[in-house]
Amino acid sequence: MTFPRDWMFRRFQLYGFLKNLRFFDPFLILFFREMGFSFLDIGLLYSIREICTNILEIPTGVLADAFGRRRAMIASFSAYLASFALFYLFPRFWVYALAMVLFALGETFRSGTHKAMILEYLRIKKLTDQRVSYYGHTRAASQFGSAIASLGAAGLVFYAGSYRIVFLASMVPYVLELFLMISYPKALDGERHVATGPWSRRLTGQIATTGKDFLAALRQPALLKGLFSSAGFDAMFRATKDYLQPILQVQALALPVLLSFEADRRVAVVVGVLYFFIYLATCCASAQAGRVQGWLRSLPFAINASYLAGAALLVAAGAAAWIDIPGVAIAAFLGVYALQNLRRPMLVGYLSELMSHRTMATGLSVESQLRTLLVAGLAPLVGFLADRFGVGIGILAIALGAMALLPLVRVSKVDRANG
């Protein structure tokens, strides 16, 4: 059975494409290094972002379920735009810390909310059995956006001679996202708890209703393992993925290309092109998530195998960076990127089987909260180890820790959730 490629599906794809036109992504660590920050400084900024995300995750998820997911998404992209403006205009550590807070606000309003809208649409259309394949194809559009952004960012940095311009460019697609969110149908807001009185009473009522439903779901050990499997893998990935940038920088400077240009411009071109191919690979991986699940015939087995394979590849990446074989480290990172994007649709499908559609945004926000809590602790650790012992050791330490946790996050087959 295949799902319809209707106008709503195309809007979901357009959302993902525009959302991932983050021209700063391939150069974020290089940008901070250009500003004179140490790896520990960068880790602290990442930690500020993740701690704020953690604090705000549940309240914003509840607000999304209570007052409408479209409004939550509009608030999200407004916060992103303010963050990008600060990064571009005011190159100071504490201003960047504030920008990270605003970025976290955008993440918390968005995280889980749009996935809940997609799953709500599938429930309305009676296509819930197509969750993995449907979400995989919409995520593929996101990764294609990242591929295009990588080439665009390379051109921008090459032209400007500085990484700052990527934040200004990132504001354009996010303005378009605001208008796209306004065009979404009201039905995707989901079921909301109706209460009379002031907004505070309505919010309290929604918290009580949502909390009761979700606490009941948390009594399922399978759900807890699924949440930790998803959050643990994503935290490992997010805490280390940007350290591919200094590895690519080393490789770019070693290649005998564009030798007539200054180092930053050479790095911009090589890094941008390599990220383009990385994101093309992740685009293909996301689109094939449903097919891979079918080949393996077991969603839990696919989730567990991908966790182990991802951790092993990250061990290889860290070890290769440590002994100065950047080509092997880059290839291993490519595998981790592909696996993360193959795995993510599977986890969304698996978790959605265990959660009520009424509390989907809140449930997926809890998963994001677990992930951000882990990243908040891991990011400064990676930065400290990278400053002290080198990037390879920082990556290797996180990967080995993730492998040790596999017995605690192994998922198993479960019955579908009711409701």
N, C-alpha and C positions, 0 to 999 in steps of 0.2 A: 504494500500500500504506500502511495506517495501523497504528500500533502499539497494543497493548492497554492500556487504562486500568485496569490491575489494581491490587491493593492495594499492591504495591511501588511502582508509579508514584505513587500518592497519598502514600506515605511520603516519596518523593523530593521531591514538591511541598511537603509539610508541613515537611520539613527546610529548604527554601529560604525558605519563608514565615517560619518562626521565626527563622532565621539573620539575615534582613534586618530584623527588628524591632529595629534599632539606633536607638533614639530620639535618639541624639546626632548622627547623621549630618547632618541638615539644619542643625545649629547648632554644629558642632565649632569652626570658626574664630571664630564669635561668642562661644562659651564661653571660648575662650582669650583673646580680646580683653577679655571681661568680667573675667578674672583679671588683666588688666594686661600681657599679653605683647605684644611687637612682632611684626610679620610675620616678622622674622628668627628670633625665639625660636620661633615656631610652626614655621617651616621646619626649625629644628634638632631639635625634637621629632619631626617627621615623619621627618627623616633618621635619628635614633636608632632609630625603629621600623623603617625600611627596612634599615638596616645590620644590625641584629640579625636581621631576617627573612632577609637574605642569608646571614649566617653560619650560621644554623640550618636553612636550607631543605633542603639535600641530606641532612644527617644525619637529620632528621625524616622525609623522604621514604623513605629507606632503612629506617628503623625501622618505618614504616607497611607497607612491603612485607615486612619480615622478621617482625614480631611481630603483625601484624593491623591492618587499617585501622580496624576499629571501636574498638580500644583507642586508636589515634592520635586519633580523633575525640573520644573521651571526655576524653583529656588536653587536647585543644584547647579545649573548652568550659570545662574547669576553669580553665585559664589566663586565658581571657577574663573569667570571673567575678571572679577575683582582681584583674585590671586595672580593671574597672569599679568595684570597691570602693575602690581607691586613688584613682581620679579623683573619686569622690563625697566621700570622707572627708578627704583631705589636699591642699588647694589650694596646693601648692608646686611650683616648677619641677622640682627634683630628684626629688621623689616622682612627679611626672608622667613624668619620664624613666624611672623604674623601671616605672611602669604601662605605658609604651610597650614596654618590654622584654617584659613579660608578654603584652601584646597581640600582639607579634611572635611569641612562642612559640605562642600560639593560632593565629595565621595560618599558621605553618609546618606545624603538625600537620594543619591543615585543608586548606591549599592543595594542590590536585591530588589529595588523598586521596579526597574525596567524588566528584569527577569520575571517578576511577579505579574507584570502586565502581559508579557508574552504567554506565560502559563495560564493566565486568566482567559486570554483569547483562545488558546487551545481548548480550554475547558468549555467555553461557550460554543465552539465549533465542533465539540466532541472529537477532538484529535489528540487527546492526551497520550495515546499510545505512540505518537510520533514525537514525543518530547525531545529525545536525544538528537534525532536527525534534524528536526526543525530548528532547535536552538543551535545546533552545530553549524547549520547553513547561515543563520543570522550572525553568528560569531565569526564565520569565515569572512563576511563583509567587513567586520571590524578589523580583522587582521590584514585585509587588503588595503584598508584605510591606513594602517600603520606602515605598510610597504610604500604606498604613495607618499606618505608623510616623510619617510626616510629620504627619498630622493629629493623631495621639495626642500627639506631642511638642509641637505647637503648643498643644494644650489644657493639657498639663502645665506648660509655661513660662508660659502666660497665668495659670494658677492660682497657681503658686509665685512668679512674678516673678523667677525666676533660671533659668539654663540648667543648673545642677548636677544638678537632679532627674532629668534624662534618663538619667544613668548608673545611678541606682538603679532606674529603670523597666526599663532594658535587661537587668537581671539575671533578670527573671522568665522571658522566653522562652528564655533560655540554660539555665536549670535544666530546662525542659521538653525542650530539645534533648538533654541528658544521657540522659534516659529514652528518648527516641526512638532514640538510637544503640544503646542496649542491646537494643532490639527488632529491630535489623537481623539478617538471617540470616548465619550464619557463612560461607556460601559466598561472600559478597561480600568476604571478607578477601583473596581472590585466592590464587594459588599462592605458597607460601612455600618458601624454601630450608631443607631439613631437615638439621640437623647436631647432633651430640652434643657434650656438654661444657658448660662454663660459658657464660653469655650473651655474654661478650666474644668467644669463639670463634665462636659462632653469628652475631654481628653482623659479625665479620670475614669469615666465609664469605659472608654475604649481600652485603656490599660488593663482594667479588671477583666474585660471580656477576652482580650488577646492573651493576657497572662494566663488565664485559666485554660484556654485551649492549648497554648504552647507548653505549659508545664505538664499537661497530660501527655503531650507528644514526647517530651523529654524523658518520660518514664520508660521509653523504648531504648534498650541498650544499643540496638542497631542504628538508631538515629544519632546517638552520641558518638558512636564510632565513625559514622559517616561524616559528621560535622568535623571531628578531629582529623580524619583522613584528608578531607578537603582543605581545611584551614592549615594543617601542618605542611602539606605539599606546597600550597600556594605561598605560605610564609617563607619556606626554604627558597622558593623561586624568587619572590619579591626582594628578599634580603640580599640576594647575590646577583641577580640578573644584570644590574647596571654596571657591575664590575667587569662585564664583557667589554665595556667602552675603553678603559685603559689598556686592556689586552689588545684590542683592535688598534689602538693608537700606536702601540709598539710595533705591531705588524705593518701598519700603514707607513711608518717612518722607515721601515726596513725594506720596503718594496721599491724597486727602481722605476717609479712612475711619477710623473708631474714634478720632476726634480727642479724645474725652473721656477716653481712657486714656493712660497714660504710654508713652513711646517704646518701651521693651523689650517691652511687651505688644502693641503695635501691630505691631512687627516680627515677633514670634512668630507671630501669626495670619497675616499676609500671607506670610511665608516658608514656614510650614507648608503653607498652601493651595497655593501655587505649586509646592512640591516634590511635593505630592500629584499634581498634574496632570503634572509631569515624569515621575514614576515610573509613572503610568498609561501614558504614552506609551512608556516603556522596556519595560513589561510587554507591550504590544502588539507592539513591535519584536522582542522575543525570541521570542514565539510565532510570528511570521511568518518566522523565519530560514530554515526549510526551504523555505517557499514562494518566498521571494525567491531562494534558490539555484536553485530550479527555473526561475524566470523567466529568470534570467541564464544558465542552462545551463552555467555554469562556476564552480566553487567558487574557483579561483585568481583569476579576473577579479573576482568579488564581493569577495574579500578586498582586492585591490589598489585597487579603486574606492572601497571604504569607507574605506581608509586616507587616500587623497587627499582625499575629501570631508570627513572628520573634521578633518584638518589645516586645510583651507580654512575650515571653519566656526569653528574656534578662532581663526584669524587675524581673522575678522570680529568675533568676540566681544571679542578683545583691543583691536582698533582702535576698536570702538564704546565700550568702557569708557574708553579713553584720551581720546576726544573727548566724553565725557559724554553718550552716548545709551544709557542703561541698558536701555530696552525692546528695542533691537536686540541688545544683548549677551545678554540673557536668552533671546531667541528663538534666537540662534545656539548658546548653550549647550544649549538643549533639543534641537537637532539633533545635537549632539555626544553627549549622553547616549543618545539613541535609536540612533545609529549604533554606539556602543560595545556596546550590548546586542544589536543585530542582528548585529554582527560576531563577538562572543565565541563563540556556538555554532558559527559557521562555522570559527573557528580551532581549537576543540576537535575538531571533526570532521576537519579537515585534518590536524592533528598526530597524531590517533589512527590515521590511515591509515599513518603513518610509524613508529610505535612498536610494539614488542611488548607484548602485554597483560601479560606478566610484569613489566615494568618501567614500567607506565603511571604509577603514583604518583610514582616517581622522575623520569621524563621530564617530567611536568607540573610537578614541583617545580623542575626546571632552568629551565623557562620562567618560573616565578614568580621564581626567583633573578635571572635577567637583568632582569626588570621592576623588582624591588626595588632592584637595584644602580643602575639608571638613576634611579629616583625619589629614592634617597638623595642623588644628586648634584644633581638638578633642584630638589628642594624648598627647600633653603636659597637657591639662586639666585633662584627665584621670590620668596621672602620678601625677600631683599635688594633686588631690583629694585622690588618693591611698596613697600617702605619708602622707597626713594630716589626713585623716579620715578612711582609709582602702580601700582595693580593692573593696569591695562590694558597697560602696558609689560611687566610680568612675564609675562602670558599671551601677549602677542604674540611675545616673544622665543622662548618654547618652541615655539609653533606654527610659526614660520618655520624653526626648526631641524629640526623633524619633517618639514616639506615637503622640505627639502634632502636628507634621508636616503632619500627614496622609492626612488631607483634601487638602493639597497643592500638593500632589504627586499622587493622585488617577487618574489612567489612564482609558481611555474609548476606545471603538471600533472605528477603523479608516479604511479608504480605503488604499489599498496598494500603495506604491510609484511607480511612473513611472520610467522607465529607468533601 
